[in-house]
Amino acid sequence: MKLAKRMEHIKPSPTLAVSAKAAAMKAQGIDVIGFGVGEPDFDTPEHIKQAAVAALAAGFTKYTPVGGTDDLKQAVAAKFKRDNSLEYARNELLISCGAKHSLYNAFQALLNEGDEIIIPAPYWVSYPDMAYLAGAVPVIIETGQQAGFKVTPAQVRAAITPRTRAFVLNSPSNPTGSAYSSEELRELADVLLGTGVMVISDEIYESLAYDGFTATSIVTVEPRLKEQALVVNGVSKTYSMTGWRIGYAAGPAGLISAMCDIQSQSTSNPTSIAQKAGTAALNGPQDCIQEMLQAFDRRRRYMVDRLNAIEGFSCFMPNGAFYTFPTVSGVFGRKSGTKVISGSDDLAAALLESARVAVVAGSAFGADANIRLSYATSFETIEKGLDRIEAFVKNLI
C-alpha cells in the first residue's frame, strides 16, 4: 500500500504514546508512575455532569448545527466578554470537538502548500504535524530556559517572510508552563499588527495561572489585532472535561465560516450532550477552578524544588498550566547500566525501563535538552515518582 506523501512527516502524538505505554505496563501488573498525561486528575464538577444527564433525559441526542448550538455559542460569547473584555458575534464563533480540533480546522482553512507558519519552541507536539498536514512549512523559533521559554519581538520580526501566513502563540504554554505578560504581548502585537500574518492564540490553559499572574489574551492587549487573530480555547483543562471534547474558536467571520465548512465535511457537530455540559461549565459556578488551582500550585512548587535538587537537572518555575519542563542535559553522557544517555529520548526510555517512571522526552516538543512532567496527578504519586527519578540519577555511571 502506498500512503499519501503527507504521512512522511506525521507520527502518533508522543504524549499519548507515553501514556498508552505506561497504561499497558500497569495492565501487566508493573508499578509505573505516570507523569506523561496532560489532563487534570480531578473529576468533572457535578453540576456539569448533571447537565449532561438532563440532556439525555430530555432526548437531546440528535444532530445540532455543525458549528455548535446557539446556547453554547452564547455562553462562549459571554465568557469572552466577562473574562477577556472581548465581544464576538455568533458568526465569529465555532464550537469543535476539542481545542485540538479547532486548531486543526484553522490550519486547514488558512495554510496553502508552501506557506510558512512560525512556531516557537518548545512547542505543543501537534503544531508542526498540523502544519505538515496542511502542506505548510513550520518555521521554528528556538527559545530557552534563560529566556523564560519565550520568543522576543526581534525573533518574530526576523522570522517573517513573504511566505509567512500565521504565527502560533501558546500562553500559558504546553510544555513549559511559561506565559507572556501583558507588556510582552503588546510588544509582539506591535510586530505582528498590519503584517497580514494571522495570529493563532492557543489559550487552553488560560485559567491555570499562579503567583497572582493573570493570563491575558493578545487580542485583549491589542484590540486592533482582532481581525488578524484567532483565539482558541476550550473546557477540557479548566473544568477537567478532557473526554467531553468541547473546544471553541473566535475570530474573523470569514475564517470561522471556512473552518465550519471543513468541520461539516469531517466530524460535523460536536456531541450534543457534551455541548450541554460545556454550556453549564461556562455559565455555572467557577469555584471548581480555584480548588484545582490550589492543589496544582502545591504540587508545582514541590515538583520544581525536588527537580532542582537533582544533580544535572535545572527546572524553571512555570507560570501556568500543569507541567514542569526541566533541563536535564547535565546527565547526558552518563550511563544507565550499559546504555549511554545521549538525549531526552534515551533518558525517557531509561526512566521507564529502570525506574518505572513515564515522562515525555523534550525532543517531542523541539527541545532535546528537556523532559516534560505533568503534575496533574496526586501529591503522593508525585512524591513517589520523584523519589524514583532521584534514585535513578544517583545510580548513573
N, C-alpha and C positions, 0 to 999 in steps of 0.2 A: 504494500500500500504506500502511495506517495502522498505525504501530507502537504498542506499549504506552506509556502515559504515563510510565512509569518511565524510558524511554530518553531523556527530555528532559535528564536530569542526567548520563547516562553517556557517557563518552568513552574512547577507547583509552588504555592505560597510556602516559603521556608518556615514561617511561624506556625502554620497549620500542620506542616510536615513534622516538626519537632513535637508538637502536642500529640499528634497521632502516634508517633513512635513511642513516646512516654506512656500513652494510654495502652498501647499494645504490650509493653513490658509489664505494666501493672496488671493487665489481664492474665499474664503468665505467673503472677504471684511475686514479681520483683518490686521491691520497695523503692519507688522512684519519686523524687521531689521535682515537681514541675514548675519552672519559672518562665515557661515559654508562652503560655496563653495570654491573649490580650483582651480579657473580659473581666468585669467585676465579679467577685465571688459572692456577692450578695444576691438575695432573691429579688425578683421584680416586686415592687411595692403592691400591697394587697388591693388598694383601690384601682390600680391599673389592671390587675388580673380580673377583678370583678367586672370591669367594663367589658372585657372580652367575653366573660361568662354571660353577661346581659345581652351582648350582641348575638351570641349563639342562641340564647333562649328566644330572642326576637326574630330569629331566622335571617339575620344579616349575613348571609353566606353566599351571595351571588357576586357577579362582576360589579365592579364600581367603575367610574370614569378612569381612563388609563392613567391620568396624571394625579389621581388621588381624589378623595371625597371633599366636598366643599367644607364640611365641618373641620376636617384635619387641616386643610389649607388656611381656614380662618384661624385655627389655633396656632399654626406656624407664623402667620402674619402678626398675630397678637404677641407671640414670643419675640419676634424681631423688633417690634415697636417697644415692648416692655424692657427687654434686656440689651438691645443694641441701638435703640433710637433710630431704627431704620423702618421705612414704610415700603411694603411691596403689595401690589395688587395680585389678585388670584392668577392672572395670566403671566405673572412673573415668578410663579412658584410651581415646583414639581415635587411630587411625592414618589419615592422609588423604593426598591427592595433593599434598603440599607444605604448608608452614605457611600459605600464602595460602588454600588450600582449607579448612584448619581454621578460619581466621578467618571465611571466608565462611559456613561451616556455623554458626558461633557467632552471627553477626549474624542469620542467618535464623531460628535457634531462639529467640533472645532478644527481638528487636525487633518491635513491632507498629506499625501505621500511626500516625504522630504521636508516637511515643516519641522521646525525646531521648537522644543519646549524646554524651558530652563527649570531644572530640578535641583535644589540644594541638597547636599549630602552631609550628614546621614539622612536618608530618605525612607519613607514607608516603602516596604518592599514592592508594592503593586504599581507605584507610579511609573517606573521605566517600562514594565511589561505592558501596561495600558497604552503607553506611547507607541511601543512597537506594534501592538495590535491595530493601531490606527495608521501604521506606516510612517510614523513620525520619528524624529531623531532626538533622544534625550540629551540635553546638554547639562552636564553635571558640574555644579559649583562646589568645590571642596570647602568644608569648614572644619573646625577642630575644637577640642575642649577648651583651649585657651581663649578662643573667641566666643565661648558660650554656645558653640554649635549653631551660630547664626551668621547669615551672609551679610555683607556690607553693601551699601548702595553702590560703591565703586565696583564691586564684583558683579553686581547685576548689570550695571551700565556697560561694563566691558563684555558681558556675555550676549548682549542684544545685537542681533544681526538682521539684515533684511528678511531672513527666513524665520525669525522668531515669531511664533504665533501665541505662545502662552507662557506664563510663569506660575509655578506651584508654590504656594505658601502654606505651611502647616504649623500652626501655633495655637496652643501648646503642641509640641511635636511628639510623634512616634517615630523613632525610638528613644530620643534623648530626654524628653520632658522639658526641653528648652522652650522659652516663649519670648516673644518680642514685646517690648514696652510700647506705649503709645507714641513716644518720640521716635523710636526706631522704625515703627510702621510709617510714620509721617515722612521720614527720610526715604524709605523705599517707595512710598507713593509719589514723592516728588520726581523720582527717576522714571517711574512707570507711566505717570499721567500723560496722556496725549501721544503715547508711542504706538497705540493700536495693539499692544500686547495685552491679551486677556489675562487677568489675574484670577487664578483659581485658588480660593482661600478655603482650605480644609480646616474647619473649626470644630471637629467632632469632640475634642477634649476641652472645649471652651469652659465648661462648668467645673473642671477639676484643676484648680489652681490653689497655690499655698502661700503662706507667709504674707498674707494681705495683698498678694498680687491679683490683679483683675485682668483676665484675658480680654482683649479688645479686638473687634473686627477692624481690618484695614479700611473698610468702607465707612465705618463709623468715624474713624480718624480723618478720612478724606472723602466726604460725600460726593465730590465731583468724579470719583472713581467708579461710582455705581454703575454707569453704563458700560464700564470696561472690566467688570468684575462679576464672578460667580461665587457666591457664598454657599458652602456645603456643610451640612450638619446632620444630626440625627438623634434618635432617642437611645441608641444602644449603650453608650458609655454612661451617660448622665443618669439614666433610670435603671441600669442593669437589665437592659432589654436586648441583648445581643442576638438572641434567637428569634426575636419577633420580626426582624428585618424591615425596619422602617427608617428611611433616611429622607432628607429633603434638600432641595437646592433653590436658591433665589438669585435671579439675575435678569438681564435684558429679555424682554418678551420674545424676541426673535430666536434667541438661543434656547430659551426654555421650550418654545414650540418645537424646535428641531429635536431637542432631547426627548420630548414627549413622543414625537413620531418614531424615533429609534426604539423607545420603550414599547410602543404599541406593536412593533414588529418582532419584539424579543420576548419580554416577560408579560406584557400587558400590565394590568394594575397590580399594585401590592396587595397582599392578603387583606380581605375586607375586615376580618375580625381584628387583625393586628392594627389596622388603621383606627379602629375604635379605641383600642388600648393606647395608641400613640396620642390620640386626642385627649384622653383622660390624663395622660402623663403631662402634657404641656399645659393643660388647663387646671389641673388639680394642685394639691398641696406640694410644695417644693422642699419640705423639711427633710425628706429622704436623702437629698443631695448632701446636706451638711453632715448627716450621720455617716455616710460613706466617706466624706472628706476627712472627718476626724480620725477614722480608722486608717485610711490611706496615709495621712500625714504622719502618724506614729510609726507605721511600717517604713515609710520613706526615710525618715530620719535614722531609724535603726539600721536599715539596709545600707545606706550610704556610709554611716560610721563604721560598720563592720567591713565593708568592702575596702574602705580607705586604710583599714588596719592590716590588710593582707599585703604581704611583700610583693611588689611588682604590679600592684593594682593602684589605680587612681580614679576616683569617682566624683563626677560633677553632681552637685545638688540640684535636682530637677525643680523647675518652677511649676510644672503641671503634669497632667496625665498620671499614669501609674507604672512608670518604667524607670529603671536606672540603666545607665549605659557606660559602665566603667571602661577606662582604657586599661588593657591587660597586656600590652606589648612587652612589659617588663618581665614576663615569664617566657616569652618566645625564645627559642634556642635551647630551652631546658627539656628534659626527657621525663616522660611518664612510662616507666618500665624501659622498654627498648625504643619507644616511639618518640621522635623529636617533635616538639610543638613548634611549628613554623608559622602558624597564623591562627586566626579565630576559629576556622573550621576544625583544625586539629584540636584546639583547646575544648571546643564544644563537644566533639566526639569523645575525647578522653574523659571529660567530666561525666558524660552519660554512661560510658562504659565502666569507668573505675570508681567514680564517686556516686553514681546513680542520681545525678542532678541534671535536669534538662534546661539548657539555656539556648538562646539563639545566637549564632555566630554573627559578628558585626559585618562580615562580608556581604550578607544578605541585604544590608542597609547601605552599602557603599562605604563601609568604614571597617577595614580588616583589623585594625588595632583594638577593636572593642568587642564586647559581648553585650546582649540585652537580657536583663532580668525583669520580670514583672513582679510587682509587689501586690497584685490583685489576688492575693491568697492569704491564708490565715497567718497570724503572727507566729504561731507555733511552727508552722511549716517553714516560714522564713528563717527562724532560728535554726531549725534542724538542717535546712539546706545550706545555710551559710557556714555552719559547723563543718559540713562535709567539704565545701569548697576550700575552706581554710586548711583543713587537714590534707586535702589533695595537694594544694600548692606547697605546703611544708614538705611533702614527700617527693616533690620533683627533684630530679638529679641535676 
